[in-house]
Amino acid sequence: MNDEEYRGPAVLTIGDERHPVRIRMSARFEPLEGRFRWAGRTSADPALAQCVGREARLHIERTSGVRLSEPDPWGGVRLSGTGTPPWFR
């Protein structure tokens, strides 16, 4: 695994609720925009499926805003964000 990918534990904060999850993420730099775009998914968590479309905070090495976009076929939720990925040191 390199800095452009992350697999492991994280915490999603949605409103006042904290959801410990395992995630799988990847990032790429968009030179025309001058910023990173990153996306991935959580492990299966039925509670997160109810939060689709909401804004959240993703905590790994640092904290970043993240969007919960849709449930995936395995029971997880797709995540996306822009800017410095929260697992970059």
N, C-alpha and C positions, 0 to 999 in steps of 0.2 A: 504494500500500500504506500502511496506517496501523498504529498500534501494536497493533491487535487482530489483525493478520495478520503472518506472517513467511514468507518464501520465501528459501532460501539455504543456505549451508554450515553444518554443525554436526558435532559429534562425539558419538557414543553410546559410553559406557563400560559394558561388561557384564562384571562380574567384573574380571579383569585385562586384558581385551581392549578396544582402542579401535577404533571403526569410523567413519571419516570418511564422512559422508553428505550428501546434499542433502535438505532437508525442506520441507514446505509445512504451515503450522500456522495455527490461528485460536484466539482466546480470547474468552470472554464472562464478564462479572461476574454472579454469582448473588446478588442482593440478600438473599434469604431465608437463604442460607448465609453471606453476608458474605465470599465468596472467589471467585477466578477458577477457571473450569474451562477447560482448553485441550486441543485434540486436532488430529491431522493424520496425515501419513504420510511415510515416507521414499521416496527413489528406490529403484529395483530393487536388491536386494542379497541374493543367495541365502544368504549366511551368516547374515543376520538372521532369516530364516524359521525357522532352527533354534533361535532364542532366544525365540520367542513364549511369552508367559506369565511371562517373567522380569522382574525389576526392573532398571532401568538408571539411568544418570545422563546427562542431556542437557546438553551444553556449547554455549552460544552467547555471549551477553553475560555471562551468569552461569550457574551450574550448578543444575539442578533434578532431582529424582527423576522418573522417567517409567516408564510401563508399556507394554510391547510386547504389543499385544492379539491381532492376527491378521494373516496375510498378506492383501494386497489383490490384486485381479485383475491388476495391472500388475507384480507381483513385489516391491513394497515391503511395508513393515510398518506397521500402524496404531499410532499413539502416543497416549497420553493422560496428563494430569497435572492437579493442582490446585495452587492457590496462585499466587503471582506468576509469570507466564510468563517463561522464561529469556531472552527477547529484549527484555523491557521494560528501559528504561534508568532 
